Amino acid sequence: MSVPLNIAEGSGKPAIADRARFYAIARGSAMECGSLLDVCRVAGFVPSADAEDAKTLLARIVAMLTRMCRG
């Protein structure tokens, strides 16, 4: 929930620096999701193939947020 909420909050900020700060927080949260996927995979809660698919999508999200942080 943190990723989309921080993107939404940041997009409502008029100052570029404020937007970038919220996008950076969203980026950090997306990185945490990658770690959670690893934990869930190792614990057997998520099949390896599904975890890898999700991590591929997360990598794209992180890349987009990285560009958004730069303004």
C-alpha positions in Angstrom: 0.0 0.0 0.0 2.9 2.4 0.7 4.1 2.6 -2.9 0.9 3.9 -4.5 0.0 6.0 -1.6 3.3 7.8 -1.7 3.1 8.3 -5.4 -0.4 9.8 -5.0 0.7 12.1 -2.2 3.8 13.2 -4.1 1.9 13.9 -7.3 -0.2 16.4 -5.4 2.8 18.4 -4.2 3.5 21.6 -6.1 7.2 21.7 -5.5 9.5 19.4 -7.5 11.6 18.7 -4.4 8.5 17.6 -2.4 7.4 15.3 -5.2 10.8 13.8 -5.5 10.9 13.1 -1.8 7.6 11.1 -1.9 8.7 9.3 -5.0 11.9 8.3 -3.3 9.9 7.0 -0.3 7.8 5.0 -2.8 11.0 3.6 -4.4 12.2 2.4 -1.0 8.9 0.7 -0.3 9.1 -1.0 -3.7 12.6 -2.3 -2.8 11.2 -3.6 0.5 8.6 -5.5 -1.5 11.4 -7.3 -3.3 12.8 -8.5 0.0 9.4 -9.6 1.2 9.0 -11.7 -2.0 12.3 -13.4 -1.3 11.2 -14.2 2.3 7.9 -15.5 1.0 9.6 -17.6 -1.6 12.1 -19.1 0.9 9.3 -19.8 3.3 7.3 -21.6 0.6 4.4 -19.2 0.5 5.0 -18.1 -3.1 6.2 -20.4 -5.9 9.7 -19.4 -7.3 8.3 -18.6 -10.8 5.7 -16.3 -9.4 8.2 -14.5 -7.1 10.6 -14.0 -10.1 7.7 -12.6 -12.2 6.8 -10.2 -9.5 10.4 -9.1 -9.0 10.6 -8.4 -12.7 7.6 -6.1 -12.4 9.1 -4.5 -9.3 12.4 -3.8 -11.1 10.4 -1.9 -13.7 8.5 0.1 -11.0 11.8 0.9 -9.3 13.3 2.1 -12.5 10.2 4.4 -13.2 10.4 5.8 -9.7 14.1 6.4 -10.0 13.4 8.5 -13.1 10.5 10.3 -11.3 12.8 11.2 -8.4 15.1 13.1 -10.8 12.3 15.4 -11.8 
